[in-house]
């Protein structure tokens, strides 16, 4: 039987994407060999801007208490310390693309590490030195990190974002089941993803 394939659009600066990512990965773990996830970049802050006010950013991160209170949620902490705010969404996506070239296990390791580092540890995942530290903490080979900054990976990230807009993605996380046109936006409950999977495996439209 062919696996059930989901495309997942996400951004590393999106708290709801943290929850959505954890749920989709739990789904794949519950249906080993029966669920395939394809991760695609979506950029909430596509371009680097001028310096952002740290105190305003701290106040914004109090809104993370909303996704933190959900079932099957990630770990969130209101921003502390003097790091950040992140400049834009592109750098962590470039690093994730470099890891993906090393294989799915490498991508999974850095993907989870980036989300946890930002939302639970208050680390600026747009800052190059921080990204290098997270790469090493994920157990990835040092030589592979430099690949993150090659222009073709930047083009891949930007291209996926443009493709998402063309596909009708208006926000993230967004999930589409292969063979369906509909894109479901928002971090849906894990049980909903389970129902989609069971119905697809049973051949129910």
Secondary structure, DSSP 8 states (H G I E B T S, - for coil): ---EEEEEEE-TT-HHHHHHHHHHHHHHHHTTTTEEEEEEE--TT-S--S---HHHHHHHHTTHHHHHTSTT--------SS------SHHHHHHHHHHHTT-HHHHHHHHHHHHHHHHTT---TTSHHHHHHHHHHTT--HHHHGGGG-HHHHHHHHHHHHHHHHHT--SSSEEEETT----EES---HHHHHHHHHHHHTT--
